């Protein structure tokens, strides 16, 4: 009886006063809480999650304006148990997710491969977004609330990730087409003189902004860019290191370069009092210096710790 009282106390203490009363009046609350935790323990053998941690997580996931009896009867307790353990960084839970749940999400994005999106890259981004905390923010797996099967929630997240990748690829292809369509000037006019002035006076600003943009890259993109630009590893070799296809590595490198250039442009826009036309011209003129500057700057930033 003492254990049951502690279980319900831990759970109820996490609820807002207006919600708590409904669950306090619920008959069979102790049995319902015990059953939900036991479902997780029995389903995910080897995944260790303290009952109090699970109960606190459960209380934070429940809808506030629905009937308590219906909520507890329909919540997917075993899936919520696994998601909670994953969000807390449990490696056994990560392995169980990888082995039994993620393959169901992979099936939903495999048909998108023909559109240029690699299912393996979708899943890799999904893992990073769901399982890796961002600063003080917990891993996004904690956002799963147990109202439906975890596999269905992951499938929806995988499809959203794939669609975002598709849009990014289309934007990159469009930008490349536009760049190729720009005619090269044949003579040295006033515009060339102005451009030379911008290059000469703002090269140091460009280098500084470029260095800061490189340091702001996510760890994987910075490492892949360094392996390719500094150490000279082929896309295929990097793919072997990351256990993925070289086409995926190619997209990683392209995305890293785009992020660096966009970050550089934003930093220059904040620091220099240039018109949009001048900024565009400066970025176009200095774009060729990216390949010359990357090896030196990446050697100084090094690998992420």
N, C-alpha and C positions, 0 to 999 in steps of 0.2 A: 504493500500500500504506500509505503514511504517513497519507493521508486516511481510509482505512478503519479504521486503528487508532485514530485520533482519534475517529471516529464511534462505534465500539463502546465506547471508554473513557468518553465523555460519557454514553452510555446506561447503562453498567454502574455508574458511580459513583453514580447516583441510586437504585440498588436496595439493599434491605437484604441483609446478608450471607447469610442463609438462602435468599433468592430469587436472588441474584446468581449463585451457583454453577450453578444450572440453566441460566441463559442463557449463561454462559461456556462450558458444554459443548455448546451448541447449534451444530451445523454449519450454515453458511450464514447466520449472524447478520448479517454485514456486508451481504449482499445483501438480506436481509429488511428491515433498517432503511433502506437506500437506496431500496428499492422503495416503502416506505410514505411516505417524504418525497416521492419523485418523483410519487406518485399525487396528493398534495395540490397540488403545483406545477402539474401538468398539468391538473387538474380546475378549480382556481380561479385562472385567469389574472389576473395583476395583484395577487394577494394575496401580499404579501412577508412571509415568516416564515423567519427564519434556521434552518438545519438543526439547530444545537445547541439552540435554544429548543424546537423541535419534539420532539427526542429526549428532552430533560428532561421535557417535558410527557407524552410517551408513557410514559416510565418510571413516572411518578407515577400513571398511570391503570390500569396492568395489574393484574389480580387476582393475589394472592400464592400461591394454593394450586392453580393449574391448570397443565397441561402447557405449557411455554414455546412449543414448536413449534405447538401448536394455537392458543394465544393469538395469536401473531403472524400465523398464517395466517387468522384470522377477524376480527381487528380492522379496523374501517372507517377505514382510514388517511386517506383524502381528507376524510371528514367530521370526523375528529379534528383534522386540519390546520386546517380552517375554524373549528372551535370554539375552538381554541387562539388563533388570530389574533383572533377576536372578543373573547375574554376579555382579550386584551392591548390592546384598544382600537383595532385597525386599522380605519379607516373604510372601506377597500375591502372588507374582509371583512364588515363590517356591511351594506354595500350588496349584496354577493352573497347574504348570508343573507336580506335583505329581498326580493330579486328572485327567488331560486330555491328557498328552503326554507320561509320563513314562509307563503307562500300555501297550502302543503300542510297546515300546521297550521290555517290559517283555515277550510279546508273542513270540518274536524272540529267546529268550534264554530258554524258558520253555522246549523245546525238548532236551536240553543238560543235564537235571536233571539225566537221566539214566547214564551219564558218571561220576557222582560223584560231579557235580557242582550244588549248590543250586541257583536257580534263585533269591531268596531273597538276597543271599550274593552278587551276581553279581550286583544287583540294589543298594545295600548299598555301595559297592565300587564305583559304577558309581556316586552316589550322592556325595560322599566325593571328588572324583576327579574333578567333574564338578562344584560343588557349593561352595567348601571351598578354599579360597585363600591360597597360599603357600608362606610365607614370604612376599616379596615385589611383588610377581607375582600375578596378578588378578586371579579370578576363571576361570577355563578353559572353562566355558560356553561362555566366551567372544570370543573364537576362532571360534564359529559358525558364518559363513559369510552370511547366507541367500540365497545362490545360489540354495538350494534345501529345501524340507520340513524339519522342525526341527525333526519331528518324525523319518524320515529316517536317519538323522545324528545321532540321539540317538541310533537307532537300530544298526548301524554300530559300535558305541562306545561300546554298550553293548556286542556285539558279540566278539569284541577284548578283552574286560575285561574277558569274560567267557573263551576264549581260553588261556589267560594268567593264569587264575586260574587252568585250566586243566593242563597246563605245570608244574605249581608249584606243584600240587598234584602228578603228575607222577614223578617229580624229588625227592620229599619227599619219595614216596613209594620205588623208586629205591635205595635211600640212606639207608632206613631201611633194605631192603633186603641185601645190601652189608654188613651192620654192623652185621646182624645176621649170615652172612656166614663166618665172621672172626673167626677162631678157637682160643680158649682160651689156653694160654700157661700152660703147666702142671708143669714145673720146673722153678727154679729160676736161670737163666743164666746171661750172661753178659748184655743182653738186659734189664733184670729186674733191675739189679743194676743201669744201666744208667737211666732207667725210674724213679727209686726211687730218684736219684740225681736231675732230672729235677723237679719232684714234690716238693721236699724239698726246692729247691732254687728259684722256680718261683711261689710259691703259692700266695704270696702277689701281684705279677704282675698280676696273673690271676684274683684275687679278684678285683683289681683296674680296669682292663679292663672290667670285667663283670659288675661292677657298672656303668661305663660310657656307656656301651652298653644298659643297662636297661633304663638309662635316655634318650637315643637317640630314644627309641621306640616311635611310634606314640601314641597319648594319649589313644585311645581306646584299643590298644593291651596291653599297660602297665596297664591300669585299669582292664581289664579282667584277666590278669595274676595275678594281686594283689588279686582280688576277689577270684580267684581259689586257689592260693598258700598260701596266708596269712590269708584270712578270711574263707577259707574252703568251699566256696559256691560250690554247684554242678553245672555241666554244664547245667543241666535243669533249675536250679534257675537263673543262669546268663542269659540263653536264655529268661526267662520270663522278666527279667529286660530290656533286649534289644529288646524284642518282636521278637525273631527269634528262630529257631530250635536249639536244643542242639548239633546237628551234625555240624552246622555252628560255634557254640561257640568252639567246639572241634578243628575245623580247625584254628580258631583265636588263640587259646592257642598254638597249634602246630607251627603255623607260627611265633608267638611271640618268642617261645623258639628257633626256628631255627635262627631267626634274631639276638637274643641275642648271641648265640654261634658263628655265623658268624662274628658279630661285635667284639666279644671278640678275635676271631682268628686273624682278621685283625689288631686289636690294638696291640696284642702281636707280630705279624710279624713286625710291624713298630718299636717296642721298643727293642725287643730282637734279638741278633745276633745268631739266631739258624738256622740250616739247615732245609729244608722243612721236612725232615724225623723226626728231633727232634721236630719240631713244631707239626707235626701230632701226634707223640707219646705223647707229653705233653697234647694236647687237648683231646686225647682219655683217658689218665689217669685221667684228672681232670673233665671229663664230668660228672662223678658221683657226683661231688661236687655241681653241678648246683642246684639240688633239696634241698641240705642242705643250700645253700647260698641264694636262692631266697627269702624266707620269711623275713630274716633279711634285705637284701638290699632293697626289695620292701617296707618294713615298713619305711625305711629311706627316700626313694624317694616319697612315699605317692601317693596320687591321684593328677592328673594334675589339675592345677588351671583353 
